Amino acid sequence: AALGRSARLGRRLLRDAAMTPRERTLETIRLIGERYGVSLPELLGPSRLRPIAWARFHAYAELYSRGMTASEVARVFNREHSTIRHGIKRAAEFQYNMFPRWACHKRGKRAPRLSPSSSYPSHCNYVSL
């Protein structure tokens, strides 16, 4: 089993070495979409459906964590850099908190705007980053 894993890794490294940076970026986005059950065209498209948007936010965060700037990620997705920064923030909130602000049932449809220094109500189990 270990030999098979290392052989697959070797083939992947050879394939990645032959890719252009743009192809490598799109392959990363495709793999993230695959994990969420979302296609590459859906991730790159304009859809605001929550499952697609969350997968897209995680793609933003992954590319950003690999050293791309928000402006570079924005060019790949054909969006503004501020949209990318917002998506990265939402992905971090979801990843580390596992209870996004919008999920709180006690506050109605929208969460109140709070300053970064204020805390969320205890019933939300919100942990600031």
Secondary structure, DSSP 4 states (H G I P E B T S, - for coil): -HHHHHHHHHHHHHHHHHS-HHHHHHHHHHHHHHHHT--HHHHHS----HHHHHHHHHHHHHHHHTT--HHHHHHHHTS-HHHHHHHHHHHHHHHHHSS-GGG-GGG-SSPPP--TTS---GGGT----
